[in-house]
């Protein structure tokens, strides 16, 4: 069962490349400090990116953000594998 009905699924296309990198690391379970280290930025900058993401797509919890990331990553992988068949 999907976390969101298709029409209500938040749209990640309006996020910047850097915001998508932050989401990917959140989805892998990294803390803000670990994300900051990985992306060579301050933890405050990571928090700012997360705030912008929240404003753009309306997700406030890290678990929801991680779930959305994995849901969309799997959907993209599935559509790409369908194209190669």
N, C-alpha and C positions, 0 to 999 in steps of 0.2 A: 504494500500500500504506500502510495506517495505521501510525503509530508504535506504537500500543498496540492489542491486541485490545479489542473493545468492553467486555468485562467488566472489563478492567484499566485503562481510561482514567481518569486522575485526575479527581476531581470538583471543579470550580472553584466550585460553588455554596456551599461552606462558607467561601469567602474574603470578606473585607470589600471594600467598594467601593474603599477606598484601596489594598488589596493588588492588586486588579484593575487599577487605574490604574498601579501600579508594573510589573506584568506587561506591560501594553500598551507601556510605554516600553522595557522590556527587549527585547521582541519587535521594536521598531523600531531596536534597536542602540545605545540610549543607555547611557552609563556610569553608575555610581552617582552621581557628582558631577553629571552632566547631569540625571539624574532628580531629584536633590535640588533643583537650580535650577528645573526645570520645575514641581515640586510645592511649592515654598517650604518645604523641610524640610532638615535636615542630611543629609549622606552617611551618618552613623551611623544615622539613622532609616531611611533606605532599606535599609541592610544588615539592620536589625532586621526590617523588613517582609519582606525576602527570606528571612531565617531562619525567620520564622513561616510563610511560604508553603511552604518546604521541609518543615517539621514537619507541616503540614496535608496536603500532597499527595504528599510523598515524592520530590520532584524536586530534585536538587542542582545540576545544571548549567544555566547560562543558556541554552544552545542547546536543551536539552530543554524548558525553560520557554517559550522563544520558539516552538518547534515546536508545543507543546500549545496555546498561545494562538492561533496561526494556524489550526491544525486545527479548533479549536472555533469560531473566528470564521467560517470558511468553512462549517462545518456549520450554524451558525445562519443565515447568509445564504442557504444553499441551502434550508433548511426554510421560511424566510420567503418566498422566491421561489416555492416550490411552493404555498404557501397563496394566492398572488395569481393563480395560473393557473386 
